Structures are given as C-alpha cells and as structure tokens.
C-alpha cells in the first residue's frame, strides 16, 4: 500500500475534507510526492511536513459520538453503577 493510499484512508476517517479541505488536499499532495520520489532527503523533508499537517488534522477532527476509549470507559462505569444499584435494591 502506498503512502498516498494510507493518508487518504486516514483523511477519510478524520472527515478532513469536511473540516479542513485545503489542508487535506495538501496532505494528499505531499503523500503522493513521497511515493513519487526516490531521493531520501526529499522524502524526509516532505514526510516531516506531512507529519505536521496530519497532527493538525487529527486535532481538528470531529469527536466521534461513540467508539473511543473514553466512551468505552464511561459505558462500562454506567453498567457497573446500574448493577450496584440493582444489587443494593435487592434485585
């Protein structure tokens, strides 16, 4: 899988085209340029810029309603509390 393919998939997951379309386009261009060159110093320079843009896009990504670790912990805590209330009530 190419760098461009992996970046494209991550950008889709981050909904970057909706939140930051310009930065997403730049990230895609940078990823393609990494794939298109064999010059190690050029790859390193572009990879550093791509890393920075992707970090910004991750920070700007909308928070999902479900599915992250915090949601999982909160759901488990709610289940434990409900079970403890039921047990305390004699059920």
Residue pairs with C-beta under 8 A, 6 or more apart in sequence:
2 31
2 35
3 31
3 34
3 35
4 28
4 31
4 32
4 34
4 35
6 31
7 27
7 28
7 30
7 31
7 50
7 54
8 28
8 31
10 54
11 17
11 24
11 27
11 28
11 57
14 57
14 58
14 60
14 61
15 61
15 62
16 23
16 24
16 27
16 57
16 60
16 61
17 24
19 57
19 60
19 61
19 62
20 56
20 57
20 60
23 53
23 56
23 57
23 60
24 57
26 53
27 50
27 53
27 54
27 57
30 46
30 49
30 50
30 53
31 50
33 42
33 46
34 43
34 46
34 47
34 50
37 43
37 46
64 71
65 71
